Amino acid sequence: MIKGLYSAASAMLTGVYRQQAVAHDIANVDTPGFKQILTSLDEFSKTNAYTQSISNSLSSPKYLGVLGLGVMAAPETTDFSQGVLKTSDNELDFAIEGDGFFMIRTADGVRYTRDGRFSRDASGNLVTVDGNPVLNSAQQPIKLADGEVVVSVNGAIYINGTQSGNLGLAYFEDLSTLTRDGENSFSSTITPPTSGGGSIKQYALEQSNVDSAKLMTQMIEISRSYQAAQQMVQNQDELLGKTIASLGRTS
């Protein structure tokens, strides 16, 4: 009976975790370059189940099979599939066609993002919406002189027709080396190559790859599963109370 209580409780806790992840995805449905968080379930633990004959307590227990003891959330993964590219009227908006990432410098080191909403700061540096410097292929900040900015598909930056640096891209053959770091950026334990990341499209932004309709359906399913697990906890608690009361009367 206690095993049933723990199993139902583990389903409730896992449901809370999954609901938080789905809510986070839905909240970022309009965030350019956002990559959806994926969740799944793992079996918490298992134990062998046996039964004992009531008429013959000396007989060997009969093996019934394996009994699951609940569920737990598996480590979250990220859907890195490319979102739809949407045209912009800002010359410092950029999207990536391919598997690359923009490189940015934060207080915690170099990070990688698909969010290409850039601007000039007061010093002429190319920065993200959070004010972090955008880096070139040598992982150095990009400084833009005044004038019209044109960026080629390979990242070459031209100011008033004169080449002035480049917009760097990082490429990861193994995306599992990336760890979500903050709302819309990733960190990695390896230094990626700066070639093979695809092409850059100016005056465009990659949209979030979140499927909001699918997630709303998933949110409803998670809520129903949580309610079912909650009812099971209540049922197990009532049965446990009745068992204790019955044992108390027979003692």
Buried (B, 14 or more C-beta within 10 A) or exposed (E): EEBBBBBBBBBBBBBEBBBBBBEBBBEBBEBBBBBBBEBEBEEBBEEEBEEEEEEEEEEEEEEEEEBBBBBBBEEBBBEBEBBEBEEBEBEBBBBBBEBBBBBBBBEEEBBBBBBBBBBBEEEEBBBBEBEBBBBBBEBEBBBBEEEEBBBBEEBBBBBEEEEBBBBBBBBBEEBEEBEBBEEBBBBBEEEBBBEBBBBBBBBBBBBBBBBEEEBEEBBEEBEEBBEEBBEBBEEBEEEBEEEEEEEEEEE
